[in-house]
């Protein structure tokens, strides 16, 4: 029963990311907000943005994924999973966008990234329930 209750949030997030891939307003909004969040890091470090963005996003993704794993209240799980999506989408979208052909459908990269992000949350949730037993 515990797994069934905990798995709803990652499934909802995965579904939202997959369905919003066809009109990627949400993904573009996340990418623009993420670039705005990372701008101070670029100014402080004077490092090229193509280097600092994946590093900072990966650090915050791992941090929020760890907080998601250890969260016990639903509001904490919601906030950490949304933050995880906020930092993981840009980490995954740029390499995948380079690999996929531009002649293909525009929504394919967003679907792949949505499934990957949701799969990470599902795996962590599954591990949380199996390790807790």
C-alpha positions as semicolon CSV with decimal commas, in nm:
position;residue;x (nm);y (nm);z (nm)
1;X;0,000;0,000;0,000
2;X;0,284;0,237;0,081
3;X;0,435;0,204;-0,267
4;X;0,098;0,266;-0,429
5;X;0,054;0,588;-0,230
6;X;0,408;0,715;-0,287
7;X;0,421;0,638;-0,658
8;X;0,132;0,869;-0,751
9;X;0,341;1,187;-0,747
10;X;0,614;1,064;-0,988
11;X;0,347;0,926;-1,220
12;X;0,159;1,256;-1,221
13;X;0,480;1,449;-1,292
14;X;0,572;1,210;-1,572
15;X;0,226;1,240;-1,723
16;X;0,232;1,620;-1,710
17;X;0,574;1,631;-1,875
18;X;0,470;1,389;-2,150
19;X;0,138;1,560;-2,225
20;X;0,290;1,907;-2,216
21;X;0,553;1,799;-2,470
22;X;0,306;1,853;-2,752
23;X;0,269;2,220;-2,659
24;X;0,601;2,276;-2,481
25;X;0,511;2,599;-2,303
26;X;0,594;2,441;-1,966
27;X;0,934;2,317;-2,085
28;X;1,027;2,651;-2,242
29;X;0,915;2,830;-1,925
30;X;1,134;2,600;-1,713
31;X;1,433;2,652;-1,943
32;X;1,397;3,031;-1,935
33;X;1,356;3,039;-1,556
34;X;1,653;2,809;-1,517
35;X;1,870;3,036;-1,734
36;X;1,765;3,331;-1,520
37;X;1,851;3,138;-1,204
38;X;2,195;3,047;-1,338
39;X;2,285;3,397;-1,459
40;X;2,431;3,510;-1,122
41;X;2,650;3,198;-1,115
42;X;2,782;3,288;-1,459
43;X;2,856;3,645;-1,350
44;X;3,027;3,541;-1,025
45;X;3,250;3,275;-1,177
46;X;3,328;3,435;-1,517
47;X;3,314;3,088;-1,665
48;X;3,162;3,007;-2,002
49;X;2,787;2,938;-1,967
50;X;2,808;2,608;-2,154
51;X;3,035;2,478;-1,875
52;X;2,872;2,626;-1,565
53;X;2,509;2,543;-1,653
54;X;2,539;2,162;-1,654
55;X;2,756;2,162;-1,343
56;X;2,527;2,381;-1,132
57;X;2,214;2,207;-1,261
58;X;2,361;1,865;-1,184
59;X;2,462;1,969;-0,832
60;X;2,117;2,106;-0,754
61;X;1,949;1,803;-0,918
62;X;2,141;1,560;-0,700
63;X;2,077;1,773;-0,390
64;X;1,702;1,791;-0,455
65;X;1,685;1,422;-0,544
66;X;1,849;1,343;-0,210
67;X;1,603;1,569;-0,031
68;X;1,318;1,398;-0,220
69;X;1,442;1,061;-0,101
70;X;1,453;1,168;0,263
71;X;1,128;1,368;0,263
72;X;0,842;1,217;0,456
73;X;0,569;1,479;0,421
74;X;0,375;1,518;0,097
75;X;0,440;1,893;0,063
76;X;0,816;1,833;0,093
77;X;0,799;1,561;-0,172
78;X;0,603;1,789;-0,405
79;X;0,843;2,082;-0,364
80;X;1,157;1,873;-0,403
81;X;1,022;1,688;-0,706
82;X;0,925;2,016;-0,877
83;X;1,270;2,153;-0,797
84;X;1,425;1,834;-0,930
85;X;1,235;1,876;-1,257
86;X;1,340;2,243;-1,270
87;X;1,710;2,150;-1,260
88;X;1,702;1,815;-1,441
89;X;1,513;1,918;-1,754
90;X;1,792;2,150;-1,875
91;X;2,061;1,895;-1,789
92;X;1,889;1,633;-2,004
93;X;1,738;1,848;-2,280
94;X;2,056;1,998;-2,425
95;X;2,242;1,669;-2,496
96;X;1,927;1,500;-2,624
97;X;1,837;1,794;-2,848
98;X;2,181;1,766;-3,008
99;X;2,137;1,393;-3,071
100;X;1,788;1,402;-3,218
101;X;1,743;1,513;-3,575
102;X;1,592;1,852;-3,649
103;X;1,379;1,694;-3,923
104;X;1,197;1,483;-3,664
105;X;0,896;1,594;-3,463
106;X;0,968;1,882;-3,227
107;X;0,799;1,712;-2,932
108;X;1,010;1,396;-2,941
109;X;1,294;1,540;-2,733
110;X;1,051;1,670;-2,470
111;X;0,881;1,329;-2,447
112;X;1,215;1,152;-2,404
113;X;1,328;1,397;-2,135
114;X;0,991;1,375;-1,958
115;X;1,010;0,996;-1,948
116;X;1,370;1,004;-1,824
117;X;1,294;1,257;-1,550
118;X;0,987;1,065;-1,439
119;X;1,178;0,736;-1,447
120;X;1,442;0,878;-1,212
121;X;1,172;0,986;-0,966
122;X;0,997;0,649;-0,997
123;X;1,320;0,458;-0,932
124;X;1,402;0,668;-0,627
125;X;1,050;0,622;-0,491
126;X;1,069;0,247;-0,548
127;X;1,408;0,228;-0,377
128;X;1,277;0,431;-0,086
129;X;0,996;0,185;-0,023
130;X;1,214;-0,127;-0,067
131;X;1,499;-0,001;0,154
132;X;1,252;0,113;0,424
133;X;1,122;-0,245;0,458
